[in-house]
Amino acid sequence: MNTRSALLVTATAVLLAGCGAATPAAGPAPTTGVEAAAPAQALTITDPWVKAVKEGMTAAFGTLVNHTDSPITVVAGASPLSPEIELHEVVESDKKMIMRPKDGGFVVPARGSHELKPGGDHIMLMGVKEEVKPGAEIPFTLTLQEGPPLEFTAVGKDFAGAKEDYQPGTDH
């Protein structure tokens, strides 16, 4: 075999070896549409809104969404609209629906959601001194048991319901 033929055979073998690698080359792993669209925050809220009121008390609602593999617990809330905010639930007591602070806060399951709705769990704002009109934008911060807080803006909305009684012994 002459030198030219030997070089041609060697070059062909090298090229074929490179094309037939048993393991793929290291590189970025492919992503699915769901993974690519996942938000950077562990907890988000969808469709947040606040019941429109003249003053006094109101509540905020929406759906908390957990994007992690562990439960997330919301333990407190804050807003410039209210000097006092509590996390509330509505439960049946003596054949009446009553509102009371929710012990332990709101637990959002891993890769799940937790709905805040009238007649159920909600963020209660007390001592509101300015009117919340439909369309008003209200900033909120929710404190989590672990991790950074969730900041969002809720929109004022007319709503005729949410007229629950308060648990006896509370100062609402």
C-alpha positions as CSV (number, residue, x, y, z in Angstrom):
1,M,0.0,0.0,0.0
2,N,1.4,3.4,-0.9
3,T,1.5,6.4,1.4
4,R,-1.4,8.1,-0.4
5,S,-3.7,5.1,0.1
6,A,-2.7,4.8,3.8
7,L,-3.5,8.4,4.4
8,L,-6.9,8.1,2.7
9,V,-7.8,5.0,4.8
10,T,-6.6,6.7,8.0
11,A,-8.6,9.9,7.3
12,T,-11.7,7.9,6.4
13,A,-11.4,5.9,9.7
14,V,-11.1,9.0,11.8
15,L,-14.1,10.6,10.1
16,L,-16.2,7.5,10.6
17,A,-15.2,7.2,14.3
18,G,-16.2,10.8,14.9
19,C,-19.7,10.2,13.4
20,G,-20.4,7.0,15.3
21,A,-19.7,8.1,18.9
22,A,-21.4,5.7,21.4
23,T,-22.3,8.6,23.8
24,P,-23.6,12.0,22.7
25,A,-21.3,14.9,23.1
26,A,-21.8,17.0,26.3
27,G,-24.0,20.0,25.7
28,P,-27.1,21.6,26.9
29,A,-29.9,19.2,27.7
30,P,-33.0,19.6,25.5
31,T,-35.9,21.3,27.3
32,T,-39.6,20.8,26.9
33,G,-42.0,23.7,26.4
34,V,-43.1,23.3,30.1
35,E,-39.6,23.6,31.5
36,A,-38.7,26.5,29.2
37,A,-41.8,28.4,30.3
38,A,-41.3,27.8,34.1
39,P,-41.0,31.0,36.0
40,A,-37.9,31.9,37.9
41,Q,-39.8,32.3,41.2
42,A,-40.7,29.4,43.4
43,L,-44.2,30.8,44.1
44,T,-46.4,33.0,41.9
45,I,-50.0,34.2,42.0
46,T,-52.4,34.3,39.2
47,D,-55.3,36.7,38.8
48,P,-54.8,38.6,42.1
49,W,-57.6,41.0,43.0
50,V,-58.9,43.0,46.0
51,K,-62.6,43.6,46.8
52,A,-63.4,47.3,46.2
53,V,-64.4,49.2,49.4
54,K,-64.7,52.8,50.7
55,E,-62.6,52.0,53.8
56,G,-62.4,49.6,56.7
57,M,-61.8,46.0,55.8
58,T,-61.4,44.2,52.5
59,A,-59.7,41.0,51.2
60,A,-57.4,39.9,48.5
61,F,-57.8,36.8,46.4
62,G,-56.1,34.8,43.6
63,T,-54.4,31.5,43.0
64,L,-51.0,30.8,44.6
65,V,-48.9,28.4,42.3
66,N,-45.9,26.5,43.6
67,H,-43.3,25.7,40.9
68,T,-41.0,23.6,43.2
69,D,-40.9,20.0,44.4
70,S,-41.5,21.0,48.0
71,P,-44.5,22.5,49.8
72,I,-44.3,26.3,50.3
73,T,-46.0,28.0,53.3
74,V,-47.2,31.6,53.2
75,V,-46.9,32.9,56.8
76,A,-47.7,36.7,56.6
77,G,-48.7,39.5,54.2
78,A,-48.1,43.2,53.9
79,S,-49.4,46.1,51.8
80,P,-49.2,49.9,52.0
81,L,-53.0,49.8,51.8
82,S,-53.4,48.3,55.3
83,P,-51.6,48.6,58.6
84,E,-52.8,45.1,59.6
85,I,-53.0,42.0,57.4
86,E,-54.0,38.5,58.4
87,L,-54.2,35.2,56.5
88,H,-57.8,34.0,57.0
89,E,-59.9,31.0,56.4
90,V,-63.7,30.5,56.4
91,V,-65.0,27.5,58.4
92,E,-68.4,26.2,59.6
93,S,-69.1,26.6,63.3
94,D,-72.5,26.2,64.9
95,K,-74.1,25.9,61.4
96,K,-72.7,29.3,60.4
97,M,-69.8,30.2,58.2
98,I,-67.2,32.2,60.2
99,M,-64.0,33.8,59.3
100,R,-60.9,33.4,61.5
101,P,-57.0,33.6,61.2
102,K,-55.6,30.5,59.6
103,D,-53.2,28.7,61.9
104,G,-50.0,27.9,60.2
105,G,-50.7,30.1,57.1
106,F,-51.4,28.9,53.6
107,V,-49.6,25.7,52.5
108,V,-49.2,25.4,48.8
109,P,-48.4,21.8,47.8
110,A,-45.4,20.9,45.7
111,R,-46.1,21.5,42.0
112,G,-49.6,22.5,43.1
113,S,-51.8,25.5,43.8
114,H,-53.8,27.0,46.6
115,E,-56.9,29.1,45.7
116,L,-57.6,32.3,47.7
117,K,-61.4,32.9,47.1
118,P,-64.4,34.6,48.7
119,G,-65.9,32.2,51.2
120,G,-62.6,30.4,51.6
121,D,-58.9,31.2,52.4
122,H,-58.0,34.9,51.7
123,I,-55.7,37.7,52.7
124,M,-57.6,40.0,55.1
125,L,-56.8,43.7,55.1
126,M,-58.0,45.7,58.2
127,G,-57.8,49.4,59.0
128,V,-58.0,50.4,55.3
129,K,-58.1,54.2,55.3
130,E,-58.3,54.9,51.6
131,E,-60.9,53.8,49.0
132,V,-60.2,50.8,46.8
133,K,-61.8,51.5,43.5
134,P,-62.3,49.0,40.7
135,G,-59.1,49.0,38.6
136,A,-56.9,50.3,41.4
137,E,-53.5,48.6,41.6
138,I,-52.6,47.5,45.1
139,P,-49.0,46.2,45.9
140,F,-48.6,43.2,48.2
141,T,-45.7,41.3,49.7
142,L,-46.2,37.7,51.0
143,T,-43.7,36.4,53.5
144,L,-42.8,32.7,53.1
145,Q,-41.7,30.3,55.8
146,E,-38.5,29.8,53.8
147,G,-37.2,31.6,50.8
148,P,-37.6,35.1,49.3
149,P,-41.0,36.9,49.6
150,L,-43.5,37.0,46.8
151,E,-44.3,40.6,45.6
152,F,-47.3,41.2,43.3
153,T,-49.9,43.8,42.4
154,A,-53.6,43.0,42.8
155,V,-56.4,44.9,41.0
156,G,-59.5,46.4,42.7
157,K,-62.7,44.7,41.7
158,D,-66.4,45.1,42.6
159,F,-67.8,42.1,44.5
160,A,-71.0,41.9,46.4
161,G,-70.3,38.7,48.4
162,A,-67.9,37.8,51.2
163,K,-70.1,38.8,54.1
164,E,-69.0,36.1,56.6
165,D,-69.3,36.5,60.3
166,Y,-66.1,36.7,62.4
167,Q,-65.0,34.1,64.9
168,P,-66.1,35.2,68.5
169,G,-63.3,36.6,70.5
170,T,-61.4,38.2,67.5
171,D,-61.1,41.9,67.4
172,H,-62.5,42.4,63.9
